[in-house]
Amino acid sequence: MIKVVRGNPTPEELAAALAVVQARAAAIEGGAADGPRPPEGWSDPARIARSSRPLPGPRAWARSYWPV
């Protein structure tokens, strides 16, 4: 049950808020049933291995870090 604590929403505003809450709950429930998701592209360690090795230079130590 949802209770309006402050303010006086119109029926349209209340319906819109409930639609967002229901859509979010359905997305979470549907995503949990599919199992674990594959890692995003930016956090994939294989992405670093595809690029060339860092060239020596003043900041080469910063580019050589391998995130866990």
PDB file with SEQRES, HELIX, SHEET and CRYST1 records, atoms N, CA, C and O in Angstrom:
SEQRES   1 A   68  MET ILE LYS VAL VAL ARG GLY ASN PRO THR PRO GLU GLU          
SEQRES   2 A   68  LEU ALA ALA ALA LEU ALA VAL VAL GLN ALA ARG ALA ALA          
SEQRES   3 A   68  ALA ILE GLU GLY GLY ALA ALA ASP GLY PRO ARG PRO PRO          
SEQRES   4 A   68  GLU GLY TRP SER ASP PRO ALA ARG ILE ALA ARG SER SER          
SEQRES   5 A   68  ARG PRO LEU PRO GLY PRO ARG ALA TRP ALA ARG SER TYR          
SEQRES   6 A   68  TRP PRO VAL                                                  
HELIX    1 AA1 PRO A   11  ALA A   33  1                                  23    
HELIX    2 AA2 GLY A   41  SER A   43  5                                   3    
HELIX    3 AA3 PRO A   45  ARG A   50  1                                   6    
HELIX    4 AA4 ALA A   60  ARG A   63  1                                   4    
CRYST1    1.000    1.000    1.000  90.00  90.00  90.00 P 1           1          
ATOM      1  N   MET A   1       0.838  -1.164   0.000  1.00  0.00           N  
ATOM      2  CA  MET A   1       0.000   0.000   0.000  1.00  0.00           C  
ATOM      3  C   MET A   1       0.892   1.239   0.000  1.00  0.00           C  
ATOM      4  O   MET A   1       1.903   1.294   0.700  1.00  0.00           O  
ATOM      5  N   ILE A   2       0.504   2.216  -0.786  1.00  0.00           N  
ATOM      6  CA  ILE A   2       1.246   3.462  -0.873  1.00  0.00           C  
ATOM      7  C   ILE A   2       0.407   4.558  -0.241  1.00  0.00           C  
ATOM      8  O   ILE A   2      -0.794   4.666  -0.488  1.00  0.00           O  
ATOM      9  N   LYS A   3       1.065   5.374   0.583  1.00  0.00           N  
ATOM     10  CA  LYS A   3       0.374   6.432   1.306  1.00  0.00           C  
ATOM     11  C   LYS A   3       1.035   7.760   0.967  1.00  0.00           C  
ATOM     12  O   LYS A   3       2.258   7.879   1.028  1.00  0.00           O  
ATOM     13  N   VAL A   4       0.235   8.755   0.613  1.00  0.00           N  
ATOM     14  CA  VAL A   4       0.742  10.097   0.353  1.00  0.00           C  
ATOM     15  C   VAL A   4       0.901  10.790   1.698  1.00  0.00           C  
ATOM     16  O   VAL A   4      -0.076  11.013   2.413  1.00  0.00           O  
ATOM     17  N   VAL A   5       2.135  11.125   2.030  1.00  0.00           N  
ATOM     18  CA  VAL A   5       2.425  11.720   3.331  1.00  0.00           C  
ATOM     19  C   VAL A   5       2.323  13.239   3.272  1.00  0.00           C  
ATOM     20  O   VAL A   5       1.848  13.866   4.218  1.00  0.00           O  
ATOM     21  N   ARG A   6       2.763  13.832   2.173  1.00  0.00           N  
ATOM     22  CA  ARG A   6       2.781  15.280   2.075  1.00  0.00           C  
ATOM     23  C   ARG A   6       2.356  15.692   0.674  1.00  0.00           C  
ATOM     24  O   ARG A   6       2.730  15.045  -0.304  1.00  0.00           O  
ATOM     25  N   GLY A   7       1.590  16.748   0.573  1.00  0.00           N  
ATOM     26  CA  GLY A   7       1.159  17.254  -0.718  1.00  0.00           C  
ATOM     27  C   GLY A   7      -0.219  16.734  -1.072  1.00  0.00           C  
ATOM     28  O   GLY A   7      -0.832  15.975  -0.321  1.00  0.00           O  
ATOM     29  N   ASN A   8      -0.690  17.158  -2.227  1.00  0.00           N  
ATOM     30  CA  ASN A   8      -2.006  16.758  -2.703  1.00  0.00           C  
ATOM     31  C   ASN A   8      -1.897  16.426  -4.185  1.00  0.00           C  
ATOM     32  O   ASN A   8      -2.223  17.269  -5.021  1.00  0.00           O  
ATOM     33  N   PRO A   9      -1.444  15.216  -4.536  1.00  0.00           N  
ATOM     34  CA  PRO A   9      -1.262  14.892  -5.952  1.00  0.00           C  
ATOM     35  C   PRO A   9      -2.608  14.714  -6.646  1.00  0.00           C  
ATOM     36  O   PRO A   9      -3.593  14.276  -6.050  1.00  0.00           O  
ATOM     37  N   THR A  10      -2.612  15.067  -7.915  1.00  0.00           N  
ATOM     38  CA  THR A  10      -3.800  14.821  -8.723  1.00  0.00           C  
ATOM     39  C   THR A  10      -3.865  13.332  -9.026  1.00  0.00           C  
ATOM     40  O   THR A  10      -2.859  12.636  -8.893  1.00  0.00           O  
ATOM     41  N   PRO A  11      -5.020  12.831  -9.428  1.00  0.00           N  
ATOM     42  CA  PRO A  11      -5.100  11.409  -9.781  1.00  0.00           C  
ATOM     43  C   PRO A  11      -4.130  11.012 -10.901  1.00  0.00           C  
ATOM     44  O   PRO A  11      -3.607   9.898 -10.913  1.00  0.00           O  
ATOM     45  N   GLU A  12      -3.897  11.936 -11.839  1.00  0.00           N  
ATOM     46  CA  GLU A  12      -2.962  11.637 -12.932  1.00  0.00           C  
ATOM     47  C   GLU A  12      -1.529  11.513 -12.413  1.00  0.00           C  
ATOM     48  O   GLU A  12      -0.792  10.620 -12.830  1.00  0.00           O  
ATOM     49  N   GLU A  13      -1.130  12.415 -11.495  1.00  0.00           N  
ATOM     50  CA  GLU A  13       0.211  12.350 -10.919  1.00  0.00           C  
ATOM     51  C   GLU A  13       0.398  11.078 -10.104  1.00  0.00           C  
ATOM     52  O   GLU A  13       1.451  10.444 -10.167  1.00  0.00           O  
ATOM     53  N   LEU A  14      -0.605  10.715  -9.352  1.00  0.00           N  
ATOM     54  CA  LEU A  14      -0.532   9.497  -8.551  1.00  0.00           C  
ATOM     55  C   LEU A  14      -0.451   8.263  -9.445  1.00  0.00           C  
ATOM     56  O   LEU A  14       0.304   7.334  -9.157  1.00  0.00           O  
ATOM     57  N   ALA A  15      -1.225   8.250 -10.525  1.00  0.00           N  
ATOM     58  CA  ALA A  15      -1.185   7.123 -11.460  1.00  0.00           C  
ATOM     59  C   ALA A  15       0.183   7.023 -12.133  1.00  0.00           C  
ATOM     60  O   ALA A  15       0.693   5.922 -12.339  1.00  0.00           O  
ATOM     61  N   ALA A  16       0.780   8.170 -12.478  1.00  0.00           N  
ATOM     62  CA  ALA A  16       2.103   8.158 -13.102  1.00  0.00           C  
ATOM     63  C   ALA A  16       3.160   7.628 -12.132  1.00  0.00           C  
ATOM     64  O   ALA A  16       4.026   6.845 -12.522  1.00  0.00           O  
ATOM     65  N   ALA A  17       3.089   8.050 -10.883  1.00  0.00           N  
ATOM     66  CA  ALA A  17       4.052   7.573  -9.890  1.00  0.00           C  
ATOM     67  C   ALA A  17       3.902   6.072  -9.666  1.00  0.00           C  
ATOM     68  O   ALA A  17       4.900   5.359  -9.563  1.00  0.00           O  
ATOM     69  N   LEU A  18       2.684   5.593  -9.591  1.00  0.00           N  
ATOM     70  CA  LEU A  18       2.461   4.159  -9.399  1.00  0.00           C  
ATOM     71  C   LEU A  18       2.915   3.356 -10.611  1.00  0.00           C  
ATOM     72  O   LEU A  18       3.420   2.243 -10.460  1.00  0.00           O  
ATOM     73  N   ALA A  19       2.743   3.904 -11.805  1.00  0.00           N  
ATOM     74  CA  ALA A  19       3.194   3.207 -13.008  1.00  0.00           C  
ATOM     75  C   ALA A  19       4.717   3.050 -12.999  1.00  0.00           C  
ATOM     76  O   ALA A  19       5.236   2.007 -13.395  1.00  0.00           O  
ATOM     77  N   VAL A  20       5.424   4.078 -12.552  1.00  0.00           N  
ATOM     78  CA  VAL A  20       6.891   4.003 -12.482  1.00  0.00           C  
ATOM     79  C   VAL A  20       7.314   2.951 -11.454  1.00  0.00           C  
ATOM     80  O   VAL A  20       8.223   2.162 -11.713  1.00  0.00           O  
ATOM     81  N   VAL A  21       6.665   2.937 -10.303  1.00  0.00           N  
ATOM     82  CA  VAL A  21       7.012   1.968  -9.265  1.00  0.00           C  
ATOM     83  C   VAL A  21       6.734   0.547  -9.755  1.00  0.00           C  
ATOM     84  O   VAL A  21       7.547  -0.352  -9.539  1.00  0.00           O  
ATOM     85  N   GLN A  22       5.601   0.339 -10.406  1.00  0.00           N  
ATOM     86  CA  GLN A  22       5.271  -0.998 -10.914  1.00  0.00           C  
ATOM     87  C   GLN A  22       6.231  -1.435 -12.010  1.00  0.00           C  
ATOM     88  O   GLN A  22       6.641  -2.595 -12.045  1.00  0.00           O  
ATOM     89  N   ALA A  23       6.596  -0.518 -12.909  1.00  0.00           N  
ATOM     90  CA  ALA A  23       7.534  -0.865 -13.986  1.00  0.00           C  
ATOM     91  C   ALA A  23       8.897  -1.220 -13.415  1.00  0.00           C  
ATOM     92  O   ALA A  23       9.540  -2.162 -13.877  1.00  0.00           O  
ATOM     93  N   ARG A  24       9.338  -0.473 -12.419  1.00  0.00           N  
ATOM     94  CA  ARG A  24      10.634  -0.757 -11.794  1.00  0.00           C  
ATOM     95  C   ARG A  24      10.625  -2.109 -11.092  1.00  0.00           C  
ATOM     96  O   ARG A  24      11.584  -2.874 -11.189  1.00  0.00           O  
ATOM     97  N   ALA A  25       9.532  -2.399 -10.384  1.00  0.00           N  
ATOM     98  CA  ALA A  25       9.427  -3.689  -9.697  1.00  0.00           C  
ATOM     99  C   ALA A  25       9.397  -4.837 -10.695  1.00  0.00           C  
ATOM    100  O   ALA A  25      10.002  -5.882 -10.453  1.00  0.00           O  
ATOM    101  N   ALA A  26       8.706  -4.658 -11.808  1.00  0.00           N  
ATOM    102  CA  ALA A  26       8.653  -5.704 -12.833  1.00  0.00           C  
ATOM    103  C   ALA A  26      10.020  -5.910 -13.472  1.00  0.00           C  
ATOM    104  O   ALA A  26      10.396  -7.043 -13.774  1.00  0.00           O  
ATOM    105  N   ALA A  27      10.770  -4.826 -13.682  1.00  0.00           N  
ATOM    106  CA  ALA A  27      12.099  -4.949 -14.280  1.00  0.00           C  
ATOM    107  C   ALA A  27      13.052  -5.674 -13.341  1.00  0.00           C  
ATOM    108  O   ALA A  27      13.851  -6.500 -13.783  1.00  0.00           O  
ATOM    109  N   ILE A  28      12.974  -5.376 -12.068  1.00  0.00           N  
ATOM    110  CA  ILE A  28      13.840  -6.048 -11.093  1.00  0.00           C  
ATOM    111  C   ILE A  28      13.478  -7.520 -10.990  1.00  0.00           C  
ATOM    112  O   ILE A  28      14.360  -8.379 -10.958  1.00  0.00           O  
ATOM    113  N   GLU A  29      12.204  -7.809 -10.939  1.00  0.00           N  
ATOM    114  CA  GLU A  29      11.751  -9.198 -10.828  1.00  0.00           C  
ATOM    115  C   GLU A  29      12.112  -9.987 -12.078  1.00  0.00           C  
ATOM    116  O   GLU A  29      12.538 -11.138 -11.978  1.00  0.00           O  
ATOM    117  N   GLY A  30      11.950  -9.391 -13.244  1.00  0.00           N  
ATOM    118  CA  GLY A  30      12.277 -10.074 -14.492  1.00  0.00           C  
ATOM    119  C   GLY A  30      13.767 -10.282 -14.667  1.00  0.00           C  
ATOM    120  O   GLY A  30      14.187 -11.297 -15.221  1.00  0.00           O  
ATOM    121  N   GLY A  31      14.575  -9.339 -14.204  1.00  0.00           N  
ATOM    122  CA  GLY A  31      16.028  -9.452 -14.330  1.00  0.00           C  
ATOM    123  C   GLY A  31      16.596 -10.504 -13.410  1.00  0.00           C  
ATOM    124  O   GLY A  31      17.590 -11.144 -13.753  1.00  0.00           O  
ATOM    125  N   ALA A  32      15.993 -10.705 -12.248  1.00  0.00           N  
ATOM    126  CA  ALA A  32      16.500 -11.687 -11.291  1.00  0.00           C  
ATOM    127  C   ALA A  32      16.269 -13.104 -11.793  1.00  0.00           C  
ATOM    128  O   ALA A  32      17.043 -14.004 -11.466  1.00  0.00           O  
ATOM    129  N   ALA A  33      15.235 -13.318 -12.570  1.00  0.00           N  
ATOM    130  CA  ALA A  33      14.920 -14.656 -13.064  1.00  0.00           C  
ATOM    131  C   ALA A  33      15.873 -15.084 -14.187  1.00  0.00           C  
ATOM    132  O   ALA A  33      16.046 -16.278 -14.431  1.00  0.00           O  
ATOM    133  N   ASP A  34      16.484 -14.120 -14.862  1.00  0.00           N  
ATOM    134  CA  ASP A  34      17.370 -14.433 -15.979  1.00  0.00           C  
ATOM    135  C   ASP A  34      18.743 -14.903 -15.534  1.00  0.00           C  
ATOM    136  O   ASP A  34      19.491 -15.452 -16.343  1.00  0.00           O  
ATOM    137  N   GLY A  35      19.088 -14.709 -14.300  1.00  0.00           N  
ATOM    138  CA  GLY A  35      20.397 -15.119 -13.806  1.00  0.00           C  
ATOM    139  C   GLY A  35      21.371 -13.961 -13.850  1.00  0.00           C  
ATOM    140  O   GLY A  35      20.974 -12.827 -14.123  1.00  0.00           O  
ATOM    141  N   PRO A  36      22.637 -14.227 -13.586  1.00  0.00           N  
ATOM    142  CA  PRO A  36      23.618 -13.142 -13.564  1.00  0.00           C  
ATOM    143  C   PRO A  36      23.828 -12.559 -14.955  1.00  0.00           C  
ATOM    144  O   PRO A  36      23.829 -13.273 -15.958  1.00  0.00           O  
ATOM    145  N   ARG A  37      24.005 -11.249 -14.986  1.00  0.00           N  
ATOM    146  CA  ARG A  37      24.228 -10.579 -16.259  1.00  0.00           C  
ATOM    147  C   ARG A  37      25.710 -10.609 -16.601  1.00  0.00           C  
ATOM    148  O   ARG A  37      26.545 -10.620 -15.696  1.00  0.00           O  
ATOM    149  N   PRO A  38      26.058 -10.623 -17.882  1.00  0.00           N  
ATOM    150  CA  PRO A  38      27.475 -10.559 -18.258  1.00  0.00           C  
ATOM    151  C   PRO A  38      28.033  -9.182 -17.903  1.00  0.00           C  
ATOM    152  O   PRO A  38      27.275  -8.217 -17.807  1.00  0.00           O  
ATOM    153  N   PRO A  39      29.339  -9.082 -17.710  1.00  0.00           N  
ATOM    154  CA  PRO A  39      29.914  -7.785 -17.352  1.00  0.00           C  
ATOM    155  C   PRO A  39      29.738  -6.773 -18.480  1.00  0.00           C  
ATOM    156  O   PRO A  39      29.705  -7.128 -19.658  1.00  0.00           O  
ATOM    157  N   GLU A  40      29.627  -5.531 -18.099  1.00  0.00           N  
ATOM    158  CA  GLU A  40      29.521  -4.457 -19.084  1.00  0.00           C  
ATOM    159  C   GLU A  40      30.845  -4.344 -19.839  1.00  0.00           C  
ATOM    160  O   GLU A  40      31.883  -4.796 -19.355  1.00  0.00           O  
ATOM    161  N   GLY A  41      30.802  -3.749 -21.006  1.00  0.00           N  
ATOM    162  CA  GLY A  41      31.994  -3.649 -21.827  1.00  0.00           C  
ATOM    163  C   GLY A  41      33.112  -2.852 -21.204  1.00  0.00           C  
ATOM    164  O   GLY A  41      34.281  -3.210 -21.351  1.00  0.00           O  
ATOM    165  N   TRP A  42      32.778  -1.767 -20.504  1.00  0.00           N  
ATOM    166  CA  TRP A  42      33.826  -0.918 -19.944  1.00  0.00           C  
ATOM    167  C   TRP A  42      34.547  -1.575 -18.776  1.00  0.00           C  
ATOM    168  O   TRP A  42      35.687  -1.214 -18.485  1.00  0.00           O  
ATOM    169  N   SER A  43      33.910  -2.537 -18.094  1.00  0.00           N  
ATOM    170  CA  SER A  43      34.553  -3.170 -16.946  1.00  0.00           C  
ATOM    171  C   SER A  43      35.157  -4.531 -17.290  1.00  0.00           C  
ATOM    172  O   SER A  43      35.657  -5.223 -16.404  1.00  0.00           O  
ATOM    173  N   ASP A  44      35.117  -4.915 -18.543  1.00  0.00           N  
ATOM    174  CA  ASP A  44      35.639  -6.209 -18.962  1.00  0.00           C  
ATOM    175  C   ASP A  44      37.166  -6.156 -19.029  1.00  0.00           C  
ATOM    176  O   ASP A  44      37.704  -5.367 -19.805  1.00  0.00           O  
ATOM    177  N   PRO A  45      37.890  -6.974 -18.239  1.00  0.00           N  
ATOM    178  CA  PRO A  45      39.355  -6.938 -18.289  1.00  0.00           C  
ATOM    179  C   PRO A  45      39.922  -7.304 -19.659  1.00  0.00           C  
ATOM    180  O   PRO A  45      41.030  -6.891 -19.999  1.00  0.00           O  
ATOM    181  N   ALA A  46      39.174  -8.073 -20.445  1.00  0.00           N  
ATOM    182  CA  ALA A  46      39.669  -8.435 -21.773  1.00  0.00           C  
ATOM    183  C   ALA A  46      39.778  -7.211 -22.680  1.00  0.00           C  
ATOM    184  O   ALA A  46      40.520  -7.237 -23.661  1.00  0.00           O  
ATOM    185  N   ARG A  47      39.060  -6.157 -22.370  1.00  0.00           N  
ATOM    186  CA  ARG A  47      39.124  -4.940 -23.170  1.00  0.00           C  
ATOM    187  C   ARG A  47      40.534  -4.354 -23.128  1.00  0.00           C  
ATOM    188  O   ARG A  47      41.021  -3.833 -24.131  1.00  0.00           O  
ATOM    189  N   ILE A  48      41.181  -4.437 -21.986  1.00  0.00           N  
ATOM    190  CA  ILE A  48      42.529  -3.889 -21.845  1.00  0.00           C  
ATOM    191  C   ILE A  48      43.518  -4.741 -22.642  1.00  0.00           C  
ATOM    192  O   ILE A  48      44.449  -4.208 -23.246  1.00  0.00           O  
ATOM    193  N   ALA A  49      43.323  -6.051 -22.645  1.00  0.00           N  
ATOM    194  CA  ALA A  49      44.250  -6.941 -23.346  1.00  0.00           C  
ATOM    195  C   ALA A  49      44.164  -6.761 -24.854  1.00  0.00           C  
ATOM    196  O   ALA A  49      45.123  -7.071 -25.561  1.00  0.00           O  
ATOM    197  N   ARG A  50      43.040  -6.268 -25.364  1.00  0.00           N  
ATOM    198  CA  ARG A  50      42.898  -6.079 -26.803  1.00  0.00           C  
ATOM    199  C   ARG A  50      43.737  -4.905 -27.302  1.00  0.00           C  
ATOM    200  O   ARG A  50      44.156  -4.890 -28.459  1.00  0.00           O  
ATOM    201  N   SER A  51      43.982  -3.933 -26.445  1.00  0.00           N  
ATOM    202  CA  SER A  51      44.744  -2.766 -26.872  1.00  0.00           C  
ATOM    203  C   SER A  51      46.248  -3.063 -26.806  1.00  0.00           C  
ATOM    204  O   SER A  51      46.682  -4.056 -26.221  1.00  0.00           O  
ATOM    205  N   SER A  52      47.010  -2.185 -27.416  1.00  0.00           N  
ATOM    206  CA  SER A  52      48.458  -2.381 -27.385  1.00  0.00           C  
ATOM    207  C   SER A  52      48.991  -2.087 -25.987  1.00  0.00           C  
ATOM    208  O   SER A  52      48.350  -1.396 -25.195  1.00  0.00           O  
ATOM    209  N   ARG A  53      50.153  -2.615 -25.702  1.00  0.00           N  
ATOM    210  CA  ARG A  53      50.757  -2.393 -24.394  1.00  0.00           C  
ATOM    211  C   ARG A  53      51.152  -0.931 -24.262  1.00  0.00           C  
ATOM    212  O   ARG A  53      51.423  -0.276 -25.268  1.00  0.00           O  
ATOM    213  N   PRO A  54      51.190  -0.407 -23.039  1.00  0.00           N  
ATOM    214  CA  PRO A  54      51.554   1.005 -22.869  1.00  0.00           C  
ATOM    215  C   PRO A  54      53.005   1.258 -23.248  1.00  0.00           C  
ATOM    216  O   PRO A  54      53.892   0.451 -22.967  1.00  0.00           O  
ATOM    217  N   LEU A  55      53.216   2.366 -23.874  1.00  0.00           N  
ATOM    218  CA  LEU A  55      54.569   2.755 -24.254  1.00  0.00           C  
ATOM    219  C   LEU A  55      55.269   3.380 -23.056  1.00  0.00           C  
ATOM    220  O   LEU A  55      54.614   3.988 -22.210  1.00  0.00           O  
ATOM    221  N   PRO A  56      56.585   3.241 -22.971  1.00  0.00           N  
ATOM    222  CA  PRO A  56      57.295   3.853 -21.854  1.00  0.00           C  
ATOM    223  C   PRO A  56      57.151   5.373 -21.895  1.00  0.00           C  
ATOM    224  O   PRO A  56      57.092   5.981 -22.963  1.00  0.00           O  
ATOM    225  N   GLY A  57      57.099   5.953 -20.736  1.00  0.00           N  
ATOM    226  CA  GLY A  57      56.976   7.406 -20.651  1.00  0.00           C  
ATOM    227  C   GLY A  57      56.738   7.809 -19.211  1.00  0.00           C  
ATOM    228  O   GLY A  57      56.723   6.967 -18.313  1.00  0.00           O  
ATOM    229  N   PRO A  58      56.553   9.101 -18.996  1.00  0.00           N  
ATOM    230  CA  PRO A  58      56.408   9.586 -17.630  1.00  0.00           C  
ATOM    231  C   PRO A  58      55.194   9.019 -16.903  1.00  0.00           C  
ATOM    232  O   PRO A  58      55.249   8.877 -15.682  1.00  0.00           O  
ATOM    233  N   ARG A  59      54.111   8.692 -17.582  1.00  0.00           N  
ATOM    234  CA  ARG A  59      52.920   8.171 -16.910  1.00  0.00           C  
ATOM    235  C   ARG A  59      52.629   6.729 -17.296  1.00  0.00           C  
ATOM    236  O   ARG A  59      51.483   6.288 -17.206  1.00  0.00           O  
ATOM    237  N   ALA A  60      53.635   5.994 -17.722  1.00  0.00           N  
ATOM    238  CA  ALA A  60      53.431   4.604 -18.126  1.00  0.00           C  
ATOM    239  C   ALA A  60      52.960   3.748 -16.969  1.00  0.00           C  
ATOM    240  O   ALA A  60      52.210   2.794 -17.180  1.00  0.00           O  
ATOM    241  N   TRP A  61      53.378   4.059 -15.754  1.00  0.00           N  
ATOM    242  CA  TRP A  61      52.965   3.279 -14.588  1.00  0.00           C  
ATOM    243  C   TRP A  61      51.451   3.376 -14.395  1.00  0.00           C  
ATOM    244  O   TRP A  61      50.830   2.406 -13.962  1.00  0.00           O  
ATOM    245  N   ALA A  62      50.843   4.526 -14.706  1.00  0.00           N  
ATOM    246  CA  ALA A  62      49.403   4.696 -14.515  1.00  0.00           C  
ATOM    247  C   ALA A  62      48.626   3.911 -15.562  1.00  0.00           C  
ATOM    248  O   ALA A  62      47.525   3.438 -15.280  1.00  0.00           O  
ATOM    249  N   ARG A  63      49.168   3.766 -16.754  1.00  0.00           N  
ATOM    250  CA  ARG A  63      48.468   3.039 -17.811  1.00  0.00           C  
ATOM    251  C   ARG A  63      48.663   1.533 -17.701  1.00  0.00           C  
ATOM    252  O   ARG A  63      47.966   0.775 -18.375  1.00  0.00           O  
ATOM    253  N   SER A  64      49.587   1.089 -16.874  1.00  0.00           N  
ATOM    254  CA  SER A  64      49.859  -0.347 -16.768  1.00  0.00           C  
ATOM    255  C   SER A  64      49.022  -1.032 -15.699  1.00  0.00           C  
ATOM    256  O   SER A  64      49.110  -2.251 -15.545  1.00  0.00           O  
ATOM    257  N   TYR A  65      48.219  -0.288 -14.961  1.00  0.00           N  
ATOM    258  CA  TYR A  65      47.415  -0.865 -13.895  1.00  0.00           C  
ATOM    259  C   TYR A  65      46.356  -1.774 -14.473  1.00  0.00           C  
ATOM    260  O   TYR A  65      45.657  -1.391 -15.411  1.00  0.00           O  
ATOM    261  N   TRP A  66      46.222  -2.972 -13.931  1.00  0.00           N  
ATOM    262  CA  TRP A  66      45.227  -3.954 -14.368  1.00  0.00           C  
ATOM    263  C   TRP A  66      44.121  -4.008 -13.316  1.00  0.00           C  
ATOM    264  O   TRP A  66      44.351  -4.523 -12.222  1.00  0.00           O  
ATOM    265  N   PRO A  67      42.919  -3.488 -13.616  1.00  0.00           N  
ATOM    266  CA  PRO A  67      41.856  -3.500 -12.600  1.00  0.00           C  
ATOM    267  C   PRO A  67      41.396  -4.916 -12.298  1.00  0.00           C  
ATOM    268  O   PRO A  67      41.393  -5.784 -13.171  1.00  0.00           O  
ATOM    269  N   VAL A  68      41.013  -5.131 -11.066  1.00  0.00           N  
ATOM    270  CA  VAL A  68      40.577  -6.451 -10.630  1.00  0.00           C  
ATOM    271  C   VAL A  68      39.101  -6.596 -10.830  1.00  0.00           C  
ATOM    272  O   VAL A  68      38.536  -7.645 -10.522  1.00  0.00           O  
TER     273      VAL A  68                                                      
END                                                                             
